[in-house]
Amino acid sequence: LEKLAHFFEHYKDLEKNKWVKVEGWVGIEEAKAEIMDSVDRFNAAPEKPHF
């Protein structure tokens, strides 16, 4: 987990005024809920991003 935290804390270092702070980890149920909430927000958005 330390390597993952390091990656997420530094992958935006080259982008001006962008940063990430890892505050900790949660369990699988919280992770599933976050993913499902994200899917719901995407589905409810009137305009979808084109990835």
C-alpha positions in Angstrom: 0.0 0.0 0.0 2.9 2.3 0.6 4.0 2.1 -3.1 0.4 2.9 -4.2 0.2 5.8 -1.9 3.5 7.1 -3.2 2.3 6.8 -6.8 -0.9 8.7 -6.1 0.8 11.4 -4.1 3.3 12.1 -6.9 1.7 11.3 -10.2 0.5 14.9 -10.6 3.8 16.5 -9.6 4.5 17.8 -13.1 1.0 19.4 -13.5 1.0 23.0 -12.1 -1.4 23.6 -9.2 -2.5 20.0 -9.0 -1.8 17.7 -6.1 -3.1 14.6 -4.3 -3.1 13.7 -0.6 -3.7 10.1 0.5 -5.4 10.2 3.8 -5.8 6.5 4.4 -7.4 3.4 3.1 -10.9 2.0 3.6 -12.3 -1.5 3.4 -13.9 -3.3 0.5 -17.5 -2.3 1.3 -16.6 1.4 1.4 -14.6 0.9 -1.9 -17.6 -0.8 -3.6 -19.9 2.0 -2.4 -17.6 4.7 -3.8 -17.4 2.9 -7.2 -21.2 2.6 -7.4 -21.7 6.2 -6.4 -19.3 7.2 -9.2 -21.2 5.1 -11.7 -24.5 6.7 -10.5 -23.0 10.2 -10.9 -21.8 9.4 -14.4 -25.2 8.0 -15.4 -27.0 11.0 -14.0 -24.7 13.5 -15.8 -26.4 15.3 -18.7 -23.2 15.4 -20.6 -20.8 12.4 -20.7 -17.1 12.8 -21.0 -15.5 11.1 -24.1 -12.6 9.1 -22.8 
